[in-house]
Amino acid sequence: MGRNISSAMVEHLDFFQSFDDVKVYYDNGQDIVKQALDRSVGKALSKGVVRRRKPR
């Protein structure tokens, strides 16, 4: 799952980089999905720009 997310993000990297902010919302329903999203976003986007917050 993580590889598929990373591949899709890298394939469309220009699209993601065209935004000032990219927000990923996941409600922590399944830990494996949260981990895949966290790792994939961290790999595809610059690690210095990724901020994580707990959902309210």
ZABA-360333 format. One record per residue: x, y, z of N, C-alpha, C, CB in turn; residue in one letter. Coordinates in steps of 0.02 Angstrom, whole numbers, plus 50000, padded with zeros to 5 digits. Atoms other than C-alpha are relative to their C-alpha. Glycine has a CB too. Example, Ala and Ser with C-alpha at 12.3 -4.5 7.8 and 13.67 -1.06 7.14 Angstrom:
<nodes>
500454994150000506154977550390500455006050000499505000150062A
499584994149997506844994750357499615005550037500205002349929S
</nodes>
This chain:
<nodes>
500424994050000500005000050000500445006350000499535000050061M
499574994249996501385012150046500365001549935500514999150055G
499664999150064502315009149883499535003049948500284993449974R
500494997350047500735012749784499875007450012499344996150003N
500124993049982500435029049877500615004249979499865000750076I
499394996450017502255034349856500075000849924500624996350028S
499954999850073502245029949671499525005149970499864993149970S
500504995250025500655039949641500215007150016499314998550030A
499794993249982501345054949734500605002349958500185000350075M
499424998250041503005054549640499795001149928500544994450005V
500244999350068502105052249475499665006749989499524994449982E
500364993750004501075067849511500325005550044499264999050022H
499644995549956502415077349607499915007349981500744998350001L
500104993150022502235093049501499345002850025500035000549924D
500664998049976500405093649549500035001750074499484994549987F
499964998849928500765092149735500435006150016500274993950036F
499554994349987502175104949726499705006649977500664998849966Q
500324993850022501015117549645499605003450055499554998749940S
500374997349943500155120249813500475002750053499544994650030F
499624997549942500765130449960499964995150058499755006950022D
500125004949947500025117550079499674993849971499565003150056D
500335006350017499575099350056499814996850066500474995249957V
500245002749937498505092550196499734993049989499465004550031K
500245006950003498225074150224499614998850064500604994849993V
500425001349942496795069950338499834992650001499365004350000Y
500215006949988496565052550406499814999450073500574994949981Y
500284999949932495535048950561500284994650046499264999449996D
499685005149959496695035350629499584993850010500185002950066N
500435005949994495425021750596500394993449998499495000049946G
499595006050005496735008850546500735002250001499854995949934Q
499314997749990498525010650605500444998649939500304996550060D
499585001650058499275002150451499905005149944499844992949974I
500144994850051498435015050337500355006450020499245001149991V
499674994049974499075029350446500754999649988499865001050075K
499285000850010500845022350439500195000649926500234993250028Q
499854999650072500785020250250499965007149975499504995549961A
500074993050020500165038050227500595004250026499345002950025L
499454996249970501465045250347500664998849963500084998250074D
499375001650033502915036150265500025002349928500134992450003R
500034998150071502355039450088500055007549990499364997449968S
499984992850005502075057950112500705002550018499475003450045V
499334998149980503745059350202500524998649946500194996450062G
499525001750053504645050750057499905004449938499924992649981K
500144996550063503785059949915500115007550007499294998749978A
499924992849989503805077549989500595001250045499365003050031L
499434998349958505235086350073499834999050074500215007349988S
500145001549930505355080350252499945006350043500554995550028K
500024993949962505605098150313499335003649998500535004649976G
500634996550007503875103450257499404996050028499875001549928V
500555004249975502855089150332499905001450074500154992549989V
500194999049930501955093650493499414995550015499825007550015R
500545004649981500855081350583499625002850059500284993150015R
500434998049944499395085450696499484994550011499655006849986R
500555004649984498125074750784499355003249979499994998250076K
500654997250019496365076650716499615002250062499594994749960P
500404997449945495165086450823499344996550005499885007549993R
</nodes>
